[in-house]
Amino acid sequence: MGFWKKCKGWSLGVLVGAAFLGLGAVQGQLEVIWRKAVMICLECVGIG
Amino acid sequence: MKRLRLTVQLLFTIITNGYVYGFANGKIYRGSLKYACVPGLNCYSCPGAVASCPIGALQALLNQRGFHIPFAALGVFFLFGSLLGRFVCGWLCPFGLVQDLSHKIPILKKKKRLPYHHILKYGKYVALILLVCVGSMFLFGGLAKVPAFCKYLCPSGTLFGAIPLLSANEALQDQAGGLFLWKFGILLGIVLLSIKIYRPFCQYLCPLGAIYGWFNRFSLVQIQWEKELCVSCMACEKACPVDLSPQEISRSPECIRCGKCVDACPRKCLRFCGISTKHTKN
């Protein structure tokens, strides 16, 4: 019982995280992140 | 523990920024690993970066036309946060490592906090709400929305992205102007301040720390305090770089799980724990 009580918070968080990631992937959000990450981000380097 | 943490920090920084070709040629990695995010603040425009920055990813999603709930970025925060909490800050963040190393420089009398800490500590929530969220949704540069935190504040982008890219890429050097100087000033200020104050960026400005701090109370990785064994010698509080008492350590959003309290406790009543249920009475 103690084990499950202790696991409740973080394991629920992991499940929610996995669900959100899946939802994001379905909506094409990973593609958006990838497209941003493979171009030099001019704002990040202080040019844009 | 101290040596183990430094080794993990160094190894993780090297592995997640291991694209050596990028450093040599002033280019960035463009492979499929960048679909994934690293847990810490690690600019995806660092020539060596092999994965994406979670705060950069959140802003990229908020920068899209219209409003979309940024599920992918939230998923990353929930996954890393629920498993590790601010352990990420203490052990896996490259910019945290830079501040740790600056703090080791043996000049100036060291201080744990800035004056008005109780007010300034909310700066990271302000950065998260105003720059990362509101700024990225409503601040425009021309017709496109801008990632406001990356553009105006992020010192990690300047250190790991701008400086190596500008040193190796002449085309970019010609374009660097006032904005770069502003960001360079912020980086310099934070690095100099971290010689005296312990991790000023993490304590007062980091939006990622603000997010992971919320998960600290229930994340898998915890520091547990056994009240029954404690003799209130306060060795842990003295050792804690962010000045937390043993009662606060396990649940506080400020604890970065550095483990200095665990090392300092003479009675071993503080310890790292995962899913073990032993010694949980308090």
Contacts between the chains, C-beta under 8 A, distances in Angstrom:
chain1	res1	chain2	res2	distance
A	2	B	277	4.5
A	2	B	280	6.7
A	3	B	275	7.1
A	3	B	277	5.1
A	6	B	275	6.6
A	6	B	277	5.8
A	6	B	280	7.0
A	7	B	275	6.1
A	9	B	82	7.5
A	9	B	217	7.6
A	9	B	218	2.9
A	9	B	219	7.8
A	10	B	82	4.4
A	10	B	83	6.6
A	10	B	218	5.6
A	10	B	219	5.5
A	10	B	220	4.4
A	11	B	82	7.5
A	12	B	82	7.6
A	13	B	78	5.2
A	13	B	79	7.8
A	13	B	81	6.5
A	13	B	82	2.7
A	13	B	83	8.0
A	13	B	215	6.7
A	13	B	218	6.9
A	13	B	219	7.7
A	14	B	78	7.2
A	14	B	79	6.1
A	14	B	82	4.9
A	14	B	83	6.5
A	16	B	78	5.0
A	16	B	82	7.8
A	17	B	74	7.8
A	17	B	75	4.9
A	17	B	76	7.3
A	17	B	77	7.4
A	17	B	78	3.1
A	17	B	79	3.6
A	17	B	80	7.9
A	17	B	81	7.7
A	17	B	82	6.2
A	18	B	75	6.9
A	18	B	79	6.8
A	19	B	75	7.4
A	20	B	71	4.6
A	20	B	72	7.2
A	20	B	74	4.7
A	20	B	75	3.4
A	20	B	78	6.0
A	21	B	71	7.3
A	21	B	72	6.0
A	21	B	75	3.2
A	21	B	76	7.0
A	21	B	79	7.0
A	22	B	75	7.5
A	23	B	71	4.3
A	23	B	72	8.0
A	23	B	75	7.5
A	24	B	61	8.0
A	24	B	70	7.4
A	24	B	71	3.7
A	24	B	72	2.8
A	24	B	73	7.4
A	24	B	74	7.7
A	24	B	75	5.7
A	25	B	72	6.7
A	27	B	68	7.0
A	27	B	71	6.6
A	27	B	72	7.9
A	29	B	61	5.7
A	29	B	68	7.5
A	29	B	70	6.9
A	29	B	71	6.2
A	29	B	72	3.9
A	29	B	73	7.7
A	30	B	35	4.9
A	30	B	72	5.6
A	31	B	35	7.9
A	32	B	60	5.8
A	32	B	61	6.0
A	32	B	64	6.4
A	32	B	72	7.9
A	33	B	34	7.6
A	33	B	35	6.8
A	33	B	37	7.4
A	33	B	52	5.5
A	33	B	57	4.4
A	33	B	60	5.6
A	33	B	61	7.0
A	33	B	72	6.3
A	33	B	73	7.6
A	34	B	32	7.5
A	34	B	34	5.3
A	34	B	35	4.9
A	34	B	52	7.5
A	35	B	60	8.0
A	36	B	44	7.4
A	36	B	52	7.7
A	36	B	56	6.9
A	36	B	57	7.5
A	36	B	60	3.9
A	36	B	63	8.0
A	37	B	34	4.1
A	37	B	44	4.0
A	37	B	49	7.9
A	37	B	51	7.9
A	37	B	52	4.2
A	37	B	53	7.8
A	37	B	56	7.1
A	37	B	57	7.5
A	37	B	60	7.7
A	38	B	28	7.0
A	38	B	29	7.6
A	38	B	30	4.1
A	38	B	34	5.6
A	40	B	28	5.9
A	40	B	45	5.3
A	40	B	165	6.6
A	40	B	172	7.5
A	41	B	43	7.5
A	41	B	44	6.7
A	41	B	45	4.4
A	41	B	56	7.0
A	41	B	147	7.3
A	41	B	150	6.4
A	41	B	157	7.4
A	41	B	161	7.1
A	42	B	175	7.9
A	43	B	141	7.8
A	43	B	146	5.8
A	43	B	147	5.4
A	43	B	150	5.0
A	43	B	151	3.8
A	44	B	43	5.4
A	44	B	44	7.6
A	44	B	45	4.6
A	44	B	56	7.0
A	44	B	147	7.5
A	44	B	150	4.5
A	44	B	151	7.5
A	44	B	154	6.6
A	44	B	157	3.7
A	44	B	161	4.9
A	44	B	162	7.2
A	45	B	45	5.7
A	45	B	157	6.6
A	45	B	158	7.5
A	45	B	161	4.9
A	45	B	162	3.8
A	45	B	165	5.6
A	45	B	166	7.0
A	45	B	172	7.0
A	45	B	176	8.0
A	45	B	180	7.3
A	46	B	151	7.8
A	46	B	157	7.6
A	46	B	158	6.2
A	46	B	162	5.2
A	46	B	176	6.7
A	46	B	179	4.7
A	46	B	180	3.5
A	46	B	181	7.8
A	46	B	182	7.2
A	46	B	183	4.1
A	46	B	184	7.2
A	47	B	162	8.0
A	47	B	172	6.5
A	47	B	175	4.8
A	47	B	176	6.0
A	47	B	177	7.6
A	47	B	179	6.8
A	47	B	180	6.5
A	48	B	141	6.9
A	48	B	146	7.6
A	48	B	151	7.0
A	48	B	179	7.8
